[in-house]
Amino acid sequence: MLKHSRTAVAIATLFLAVAAHAQTAPAVKDGMAGKVVTVTSKIEAVDQATRMVTLRGPDGNVVTMKVSDKVKNLAQVKVGDELVIKHVEAVALTLRKGSPGRSETVTTLPPQAAPLGAKPGMTTAQKTTIVANVQSVDMAKRTVVLQGPQGRYLPLKVKDAAQLKGVKAGDSVEATFIEAVVMEVVAPKK
């Protein structure tokens, strides 16, 4: 959990630096394929004059940081609000037997801007599609190890074992990974 707390602080720093480009993000559904990591920090202090914000992470660690002047919605942030950070990883596999070689395509969506007057929030995503060679398949664990571009090995867990049906070592497959970060300041739950 300490790793998630450090990650939350690092992402919170990123959030405070790029929230000027933020949008109140839609909720990430926990039923999505892949993995969702959620970290919530409580806002303990906000000094509008100096733009300093104090956050308490889920393990009780406290960090105070200066918010960039680029953040236009800081006035909407109040003591007791929560900074909710969700990191989503999703994987889709498509079997393409006989696909030549290995390739990679990366598409990044820029951070979206929050409407003026709303609480700060940010959402950004990256979609990566690779053609890779299957090194091994474990149906019981729903995992596949791919050798992708530049010869790197990539172990993946899939939600539905049926995606791996007919996939075997030596096959060429197309794998699409979607990573998204959603950050939003929300009023505390009552």
C-alpha positions as CSV (number, residue, x, y, z in Angstrom):
1,M,0.0,0.0,0.0
2,L,3.0,2.3,0.6
3,K,3.8,2.0,-3.2
4,H,0.2,3.1,-4.0
5,S,0.6,6.1,-1.6
6,R,3.8,7.2,-3.2
7,T,2.2,6.8,-6.6
8,A,-0.8,8.9,-5.4
9,V,1.5,11.6,-4.2
10,A,3.4,11.6,-7.5
11,I,0.1,11.6,-9.5
12,A,-1.3,14.3,-7.2
13,T,1.7,16.4,-8.1
14,L,1.1,15.8,-11.8
15,F,-2.6,16.6,-11.2
16,L,-1.9,19.9,-9.6
17,A,0.6,20.7,-12.4
18,V,-1.8,19.9,-15.3
19,A,-5.2,20.4,-13.9
20,A,-5.5,23.6,-16.0
21,H,-6.1,21.2,-18.8
22,A,-8.6,19.1,-16.8
23,Q,-12.1,18.0,-17.2
24,T,-14.5,16.6,-14.7
25,A,-13.9,13.0,-15.7
26,P,-16.6,10.3,-16.1
27,A,-16.6,7.6,-13.5
28,V,-14.5,4.5,-14.3
29,K,-16.5,1.4,-14.0
30,D,-14.8,-1.3,-11.9
31,G,-16.3,-4.0,-14.2
32,M,-14.0,-2.9,-17.1
33,A,-11.6,-5.5,-18.4
34,G,-8.2,-5.2,-16.9
35,K,-7.2,-3.5,-13.7
36,V,-8.4,-0.4,-11.9
37,V,-6.3,1.1,-9.1
38,T,-8.1,3.8,-7.1
39,V,-6.3,6.0,-4.5
40,T,-8.2,8.7,-2.6
41,S,-6.5,11.5,-0.7
42,K,-8.3,14.0,1.5
43,I,-7.7,17.7,1.2
44,E,-6.7,19.0,4.6
45,A,-5.8,22.6,3.9
46,V,-6.1,25.1,1.0
47,D,-4.4,28.5,1.1
48,Q,-5.8,30.3,-1.9
49,A,-3.4,33.3,-1.4
50,T,-0.2,31.2,-1.6
51,R,-1.8,28.4,-3.7
52,M,-0.6,25.7,-1.2
53,V,-2.7,22.5,-0.8
54,T,-2.2,19.9,1.8
55,L,-3.2,16.3,1.0
56,R,-3.5,13.3,3.4
57,G,-3.0,9.9,1.6
58,P,-4.8,6.7,2.4
59,D,-1.9,5.6,4.7
60,G,-2.0,8.9,6.6
61,N,1.1,10.4,5.0
62,V,0.7,14.2,4.4
63,V,2.1,16.3,1.6
64,T,1.9,20.0,1.0
65,M,2.5,21.4,-2.4
66,K,2.2,24.6,-4.4
67,V,-0.5,24.5,-7.1
68,S,0.5,25.9,-10.5
69,D,-0.9,29.3,-11.6
70,K,-2.2,27.3,-14.6
71,V,-4.8,25.7,-12.4
72,K,-7.8,28.0,-12.9
73,N,-10.3,26.2,-10.7
74,L,-8.4,26.1,-7.4
75,A,-11.1,28.4,-5.9
76,Q,-13.5,25.5,-6.1
77,V,-11.4,23.3,-3.9
78,K,-12.4,23.2,-0.2
79,V,-11.0,21.5,2.9
80,G,-12.6,18.1,3.2
81,D,-12.8,17.5,-0.5
82,E,-11.2,14.4,-1.8
83,L,-8.8,13.9,-4.7
84,V,-9.7,10.6,-6.4
85,I,-7.2,9.1,-8.7
86,K,-8.0,6.1,-10.9
87,H,-5.4,4.3,-13.0
88,V,-7.0,2.0,-15.5
89,E,-5.3,-0.7,-17.6
90,A,-7.4,-2.7,-20.1
91,V,-6.2,-5.3,-22.6
92,A,-7.9,-6.6,-25.7
93,L,-6.4,-9.5,-27.7
94,T,-7.2,-10.3,-31.3
95,L,-5.7,-13.4,-32.9
96,R,-4.0,-12.7,-36.2
97,K,-2.3,-15.9,-37.2
98,G,0.5,-15.4,-39.7
99,S,0.8,-11.6,-39.1
100,P,4.3,-10.6,-40.3
101,G,6.8,-9.2,-37.8
102,R,6.3,-7.0,-34.8
103,S,5.0,-3.5,-34.8
104,E,3.7,-0.9,-32.3
105,T,1.3,2.0,-32.7
106,V,0.8,4.5,-29.8
107,T,-2.1,7.0,-29.7
108,T,-2.2,9.4,-26.8
109,L,-5.2,11.5,-25.9
110,P,-4.2,14.9,-24.5
111,P,-5.5,15.9,-21.1
112,Q,-9.0,17.3,-21.3
113,A,-9.8,20.7,-19.7
114,A,-12.3,21.2,-16.9
115,P,-15.0,23.8,-17.5
116,L,-14.2,27.1,-15.7
117,G,-15.9,27.1,-12.3
118,A,-16.0,23.4,-11.9
119,K,-13.9,21.4,-9.4
120,P,-10.5,20.5,-11.0
121,G,-10.3,17.1,-12.7
122,M,-8.3,15.5,-15.4
123,T,-8.5,12.6,-17.8
124,T,-6.0,11.4,-20.3
125,A,-5.5,8.0,-22.0
126,Q,-3.0,6.2,-24.1
127,K,-3.8,3.3,-26.5
128,T,-1.0,1.1,-27.7
129,T,-1.5,-1.6,-30.3
130,I,1.2,-4.2,-31.0
131,V,1.7,-7.2,-33.2
132,A,3.6,-9.7,-31.1
133,N,4.7,-13.3,-31.0
134,V,3.1,-15.5,-28.3
135,Q,5.8,-17.1,-26.0
136,S,3.5,-18.9,-23.6
137,V,-0.2,-19.3,-22.7
138,D,-1.6,-20.3,-19.3
139,M,-5.3,-20.9,-19.6
140,A,-5.8,-21.6,-15.9
141,K,-4.3,-18.2,-14.9
142,R,-5.7,-16.4,-18.0
143,T,-2.2,-15.1,-18.9
144,V,-0.2,-14.9,-22.0
145,V,3.4,-13.8,-22.5
146,L,4.1,-11.9,-25.6
147,Q,7.4,-10.9,-27.3
148,G,6.7,-7.5,-28.7
149,P,8.5,-4.8,-30.6
150,Q,12.2,-4.5,-29.8
151,G,12.2,-8.0,-28.4
152,R,10.7,-7.1,-25.0
153,Y,8.6,-9.7,-23.2
154,L,5.2,-8.6,-21.9
155,P,3.1,-10.8,-19.6
156,L,-0.6,-10.0,-19.8
157,K,-3.7,-11.1,-17.9
158,V,-6.9,-11.2,-19.8
159,K,-10.4,-11.0,-18.3
160,D,-12.0,-13.7,-20.4
161,A,-10.1,-17.0,-20.9
162,A,-12.1,-17.5,-24.1
163,Q,-9.9,-14.8,-25.6
164,L,-7.0,-17.2,-25.4
165,K,-8.8,-20.2,-27.0
166,G,-6.8,-21.3,-29.9
167,V,-3.8,-19.1,-29.0
168,K,-0.6,-21.0,-28.7
169,A,3.2,-20.4,-28.4
170,G,4.5,-19.3,-31.8
171,D,1.3,-17.5,-32.9
172,S,1.3,-13.9,-33.9
173,V,-1.4,-11.8,-32.2
174,E,-2.5,-8.2,-32.1
175,A,-2.8,-6.8,-28.5
176,T,-4.3,-3.5,-27.7
177,F,-3.6,-1.9,-24.3
178,I,-5.5,1.1,-23.0
179,E,-4.1,3.0,-20.0
180,A,-6.1,5.9,-18.6
181,V,-5.6,8.2,-15.7
182,V,-8.7,9.9,-14.2
183,M,-8.3,12.5,-11.4
184,E,-11.1,14.5,-9.9
185,V,-11.7,16.6,-6.9
186,V,-15.0,15.6,-5.3
187,A,-17.0,16.6,-2.3
188,P,-16.7,14.1,0.5
189,K,-19.2,11.3,0.7
190,K,-21.8,12.0,3.3
